Amino acid sequence: MIDFGLLKVLENTVISNIRDNELIEDLDNVYSVLSSQIRYHNSMDKYIEELKYDRLEWTLVHTEIFWNENWNKFEMMDFRYI
């Protein structure tokens, strides 16, 4: 779900004028669970896995957050994965 951009959809949906409090609560719960799992999807392992199987996809691995958290790992590996 994270790879397919559900977090962004939830952000945009919650921002819109939903009036159903139960729906808003459910969406917030889904967002919280997915947000807690984002660490794996921003990990260097996920990026290397995509490279290994030659299937780079536009996911959270390709965000500024990922690069800010992992720039030093690239340097430590002589930039072989860039």
VMD Tcl script that draws the C-alpha trace (Angstrom):
set ca {
  {0.00 0.00 0.00}
  {2.84 2.34 0.79}
  {4.55 1.61 -2.52}
  {1.38 2.49 -4.39}
  {1.08 5.89 -2.74}
  {-1.74 5.27 -0.31}
  {-0.20 7.61 2.26}
  {-0.44 10.51 -0.17}
  {-4.02 9.58 -1.03}
  {-4.91 9.48 2.66}
  {-3.24 12.84 3.24}
  {-5.20 14.39 0.39}
  {-8.43 12.71 1.44}
  {-8.21 13.81 5.05}
  {-7.36 17.33 3.97}
  {-10.53 17.47 1.90}
  {-13.81 18.27 3.59}
  {-14.96 14.86 4.82}
  {-17.79 15.22 7.28}
  {-18.15 11.59 8.37}
  {-16.30 11.40 11.70}
  {-16.22 7.61 11.68}
  {-14.62 7.59 8.23}
  {-12.09 10.22 9.30}
  {-11.17 8.10 12.34}
  {-10.76 4.99 10.17}
  {-8.59 6.86 7.68}
  {-6.47 8.25 10.51}
  {-5.97 4.73 11.87}
  {-4.90 3.39 8.47}
  {-2.59 6.36 8.03}
  {-1.01 5.75 11.45}
  {-0.35 2.09 10.75}
  {1.14 2.79 7.33}
  {3.23 5.67 8.67}
  {4.74 3.40 11.28}
  {5.82 0.99 8.54}
  {7.46 3.64 6.40}
  {10.90 3.00 7.95}
  {11.28 -0.26 6.05}
  {10.23 1.34 2.82}
  {12.78 4.09 3.25}
  {15.54 1.67 4.02}
  {18.71 1.08 2.11}
  {17.84 -2.63 1.96}
  {14.69 -1.88 0.00}
  {16.63 0.28 -2.44}
  {19.33 -2.36 -2.95}
  {16.63 -5.00 -3.40}
  {15.06 -2.93 -6.18}
  {18.42 -2.59 -7.88}
  {19.22 -6.28 -7.48}
  {16.03 -7.35 -9.24}
  {16.24 -4.55 -11.80}
  {12.85 -3.18 -10.82}
  {13.29 0.37 -9.67}
  {9.90 1.81 -8.89}
  {8.82 5.26 -7.85}
  {8.32 4.52 -4.17}
  {9.21 6.13 -0.88}
  {12.74 4.92 -1.41}
  {13.04 7.68 -3.96}
  {12.13 10.55 -1.68}
  {14.20 13.24 -0.08}
  {13.71 11.56 3.30}
  {15.44 8.41 2.06}
  {18.38 10.28 0.59}
  {18.81 12.46 3.67}
  {18.85 9.41 5.93}
  {21.11 7.27 3.74}
  {23.61 9.52 1.96}
  {26.38 8.38 4.27}
  {25.66 4.71 3.55}
  {26.18 5.37 -0.14}
  {29.49 6.99 0.65}
  {30.55 4.08 2.86}
  {29.85 1.70 -0.05}
  {31.92 3.77 -2.48}
  {28.74 4.99 -4.22}
  {28.33 1.66 -6.02}
  {24.52 1.84 -5.74}
  {24.11 5.26 -7.28}
}
mol new
graphics top color blue
foreach p $ca { graphics top sphere $p radius 0.5 }
foreach p [lrange $ca 0 end-1] q [lrange $ca 1 end] { graphics top cylinder $p $q radius 0.2 }
display resetview
